[in-house]
Amino acid sequence: MSGNLSEIHIGDAVIRIRWSDFKVGTSFFLPCLSCINLQKEIKRKAKELDINIAYKIVIEKNIRGLRVWRIS
């Protein structure tokens, strides 16, 4: 697996993120019920790749999830 594509395992779910496509000023939304573990894994991987992010647990269209923004 290349350094810019990572798999994050949360329970039985596998989330694939292609970090090279995640440009400054963009964001993505990941639905989750227990967002704390997902938040920790996203934060860990971003730090490993030296990518600065901001994140917030939100409800969008009645779906709870984690919104992640690339800030630099």
CNS distance restraints for C-alpha pairs under 8 A (distance, minus, plus):
assign (resid   1 and name CA) (resid   5 and name CA) 6.59 0.50 0.50
assign (resid   1 and name CA) (resid   6 and name CA) 7.40 0.50 0.50
assign (resid   2 and name CA) (resid   6 and name CA) 7.74 0.50 0.50
assign (resid   4 and name CA) (resid  17 and name CA) 7.90 0.50 0.50
assign (resid   4 and name CA) (resid  18 and name CA) 5.53 0.50 0.50
assign (resid   4 and name CA) (resid  19 and name CA) 4.92 0.50 0.50
assign (resid   4 and name CA) (resid  20 and name CA) 5.48 0.50 0.50
assign (resid   5 and name CA) (resid  16 and name CA) 6.78 0.50 0.50
assign (resid   5 and name CA) (resid  17 and name CA) 5.55 0.50 0.50
assign (resid   5 and name CA) (resid  18 and name CA) 4.25 0.50 0.50
assign (resid   5 and name CA) (resid  19 and name CA) 6.00 0.50 0.50
assign (resid   5 and name CA) (resid  20 and name CA) 7.69 0.50 0.50
assign (resid   6 and name CA) (resid  16 and name CA) 5.62 0.50 0.50
assign (resid   6 and name CA) (resid  17 and name CA) 5.44 0.50 0.50
assign (resid   6 and name CA) (resid  18 and name CA) 6.56 0.50 0.50
assign (resid   6 and name CA) (resid  19 and name CA) 7.66 0.50 0.50
assign (resid   7 and name CA) (resid  14 and name CA) 6.30 0.50 0.50
assign (resid   7 and name CA) (resid  15 and name CA) 5.50 0.50 0.50
assign (resid   7 and name CA) (resid  16 and name CA) 4.57 0.50 0.50
assign (resid   7 and name CA) (resid  17 and name CA) 6.57 0.50 0.50
assign (resid   8 and name CA) (resid  14 and name CA) 5.71 0.50 0.50
assign (resid   8 and name CA) (resid  15 and name CA) 5.08 0.50 0.50
assign (resid   8 and name CA) (resid  16 and name CA) 6.45 0.50 0.50
assign (resid   8 and name CA) (resid  41 and name CA) 6.83 0.50 0.50
assign (resid   8 and name CA) (resid  42 and name CA) 7.73 0.50 0.50
assign (resid   9 and name CA) (resid  13 and name CA) 5.83 0.50 0.50
assign (resid   9 and name CA) (resid  14 and name CA) 4.72 0.50 0.50
assign (resid   9 and name CA) (resid  15 and name CA) 6.43 0.50 0.50
assign (resid  10 and name CA) (resid  14 and name CA) 6.50 0.50 0.50
assign (resid  10 and name CA) (resid  15 and name CA) 7.87 0.50 0.50
assign (resid  10 and name CA) (resid  37 and name CA) 7.22 0.50 0.50
assign (resid  10 and name CA) (resid  38 and name CA) 6.55 0.50 0.50
assign (resid  18 and name CA) (resid  22 and name CA) 6.94 0.50 0.50
assign (resid  22 and name CA) (resid  26 and name CA) 6.66 0.50 0.50
assign (resid  22 and name CA) (resid  27 and name CA) 7.52 0.50 0.50
assign (resid  22 and name CA) (resid  70 and name CA) 6.98 0.50 0.50
assign (resid  23 and name CA) (resid  70 and name CA) 6.57 0.50 0.50
assign (resid  24 and name CA) (resid  69 and name CA) 7.82 0.50 0.50
assign (resid  24 and name CA) (resid  70 and name CA) 4.93 0.50 0.50
assign (resid  24 and name CA) (resid  71 and name CA) 5.41 0.50 0.50
assign (resid  24 and name CA) (resid  72 and name CA) 5.42 0.50 0.50
assign (resid  25 and name CA) (resid  69 and name CA) 6.69 0.50 0.50
assign (resid  25 and name CA) (resid  70 and name CA) 5.71 0.50 0.50
assign (resid  25 and name CA) (resid  71 and name CA) 5.92 0.50 0.50
assign (resid  25 and name CA) (resid  72 and name CA) 7.84 0.50 0.50
assign (resid  26 and name CA) (resid  69 and name CA) 5.79 0.50 0.50
assign (resid  26 and name CA) (resid  70 and name CA) 5.94 0.50 0.50
assign (resid  27 and name CA) (resid  67 and name CA) 6.80 0.50 0.50
assign (resid  27 and name CA) (resid  68 and name CA) 5.28 0.50 0.50
assign (resid  27 and name CA) (resid  69 and name CA) 4.14 0.50 0.50
assign (resid  27 and name CA) (resid  70 and name CA) 6.27 0.50 0.50
assign (resid  28 and name CA) (resid  67 and name CA) 5.76 0.50 0.50
assign (resid  28 and name CA) (resid  68 and name CA) 5.43 0.50 0.50
assign (resid  28 and name CA) (resid  69 and name CA) 6.74 0.50 0.50
assign (resid  29 and name CA) (resid  65 and name CA) 6.61 0.50 0.50
assign (resid  29 and name CA) (resid  66 and name CA) 5.64 0.50 0.50
assign (resid  29 and name CA) (resid  67 and name CA) 4.46 0.50 0.50
assign (resid  29 and name CA) (resid  68 and name CA) 6.41 0.50 0.50
assign (resid  30 and name CA) (resid  65 and name CA) 5.36 0.50 0.50
assign (resid  30 and name CA) (resid  66 and name CA) 5.19 0.50 0.50
assign (resid  30 and name CA) (resid  67 and name CA) 6.52 0.50 0.50
assign (resid  31 and name CA) (resid  63 and name CA) 6.62 0.50 0.50
assign (resid  31 and name CA) (resid  64 and name CA) 5.85 0.50 0.50
assign (resid  31 and name CA) (resid  65 and name CA) 3.96 0.50 0.50
assign (resid  31 and name CA) (resid  66 and name CA) 6.35 0.50 0.50
assign (resid  32 and name CA) (resid  38 and name CA) 7.85 0.50 0.50
assign (resid  32 and name CA) (resid  64 and name CA) 6.04 0.50 0.50
assign (resid  32 and name CA) (resid  65 and name CA) 4.67 0.50 0.50
assign (resid  32 and name CA) (resid  66 and name CA) 6.92 0.50 0.50
assign (resid  33 and name CA) (resid  64 and name CA) 6.43 0.50 0.50
assign (resid  33 and name CA) (resid  65 and name CA) 6.90 0.50 0.50
assign (resid  34 and name CA) (resid  38 and name CA) 7.61 0.50 0.50
assign (resid  35 and name CA) (resid  39 and name CA) 5.91 0.50 0.50
assign (resid  35 and name CA) (resid  57 and name CA) 7.03 0.50 0.50
assign (resid  35 and name CA) (resid  65 and name CA) 6.63 0.50 0.50
assign (resid  35 and name CA) (resid  66 and name CA) 6.51 0.50 0.50
assign (resid  36 and name CA) (resid  40 and name CA) 6.24 0.50 0.50
assign (resid  37 and name CA) (resid  41 and name CA) 6.32 0.50 0.50
assign (resid  38 and name CA) (resid  42 and name CA) 6.13 0.50 0.50
assign (resid  38 and name CA) (resid  66 and name CA) 7.98 0.50 0.50
assign (resid  39 and name CA) (resid  43 and name CA) 6.07 0.50 0.50
assign (resid  39 and name CA) (resid  55 and name CA) 7.72 0.50 0.50
assign (resid  39 and name CA) (resid  66 and name CA) 7.21 0.50 0.50
assign (resid  40 and name CA) (resid  44 and name CA) 6.06 0.50 0.50
assign (resid  41 and name CA) (resid  45 and name CA) 6.16 0.50 0.50
assign (resid  42 and name CA) (resid  46 and name CA) 6.10 0.50 0.50
assign (resid  43 and name CA) (resid  47 and name CA) 6.13 0.50 0.50
assign (resid  43 and name CA) (resid  53 and name CA) 7.64 0.50 0.50
assign (resid  44 and name CA) (resid  48 and name CA) 6.19 0.50 0.50
assign (resid  45 and name CA) (resid  49 and name CA) 6.31 0.50 0.50
assign (resid  46 and name CA) (resid  50 and name CA) 5.98 0.50 0.50
assign (resid  46 and name CA) (resid  51 and name CA) 4.94 0.50 0.50
assign (resid  46 and name CA) (resid  52 and name CA) 6.72 0.50 0.50
assign (resid  46 and name CA) (resid  53 and name CA) 7.14 0.50 0.50
assign (resid  47 and name CA) (resid  51 and name CA) 5.93 0.50 0.50
assign (resid  47 and name CA) (resid  52 and name CA) 7.19 0.50 0.50
assign (resid  51 and name CA) (resid  70 and name CA) 7.33 0.50 0.50
assign (resid  51 and name CA) (resid  72 and name CA) 6.61 0.50 0.50
assign (resid  52 and name CA) (resid  70 and name CA) 6.02 0.50 0.50
assign (resid  52 and name CA) (resid  71 and name CA) 5.60 0.50 0.50
assign (resid  52 and name CA) (resid  72 and name CA) 5.21 0.50 0.50
assign (resid  53 and name CA) (resid  68 and name CA) 6.68 0.50 0.50
assign (resid  53 and name CA) (resid  69 and name CA) 5.48 0.50 0.50
assign (resid  53 and name CA) (resid  70 and name CA) 4.50 0.50 0.50
assign (resid  53 and name CA) (resid  71 and name CA) 5.32 0.50 0.50
assign (resid  53 and name CA) (resid  72 and name CA) 7.19 0.50 0.50
assign (resid  54 and name CA) (resid  68 and name CA) 5.83 0.50 0.50
assign (resid  54 and name CA) (resid  69 and name CA) 5.22 0.50 0.50
assign (resid  54 and name CA) (resid  70 and name CA) 6.55 0.50 0.50
assign (resid  54 and name CA) (resid  71 and name CA) 6.76 0.50 0.50
assign (resid  55 and name CA) (resid  66 and name CA) 6.74 0.50 0.50
assign (resid  55 and name CA) (resid  67 and name CA) 5.50 0.50 0.50
assign (resid  55 and name CA) (resid  68 and name CA) 4.37 0.50 0.50
assign (resid  55 and name CA) (resid  69 and name CA) 6.16 0.50 0.50
assign (resid  56 and name CA) (resid  66 and name CA) 5.76 0.50 0.50
assign (resid  56 and name CA) (resid  67 and name CA) 5.46 0.50 0.50
assign (resid  56 and name CA) (resid  68 and name CA) 6.78 0.50 0.50
assign (resid  57 and name CA) (resid  64 and name CA) 7.28 0.50 0.50
assign (resid  57 and name CA) (resid  65 and name CA) 5.69 0.50 0.50
assign (resid  57 and name CA) (resid  66 and name CA) 4.55 0.50 0.50
assign (resid  57 and name CA) (resid  67 and name CA) 6.31 0.50 0.50
assign (resid  58 and name CA) (resid  64 and name CA) 5.81 0.50 0.50
assign (resid  58 and name CA) (resid  65 and name CA) 5.56 0.50 0.50
assign (resid  58 and name CA) (resid  66 and name CA) 6.02 0.50 0.50
assign (resid  58 and name CA) (resid  67 and name CA) 6.63 0.50 0.50
assign (resid  59 and name CA) (resid  63 and name CA) 5.16 0.50 0.50
assign (resid  59 and name CA) (resid  64 and name CA) 4.30 0.50 0.50
assign (resid  59 and name CA) (resid  65 and name CA) 6.13 0.50 0.50
assign (resid  60 and name CA) (resid  64 and name CA) 6.51 0.50 0.50
assign (resid  60 and name CA) (resid  65 and name CA) 7.53 0.50 0.50
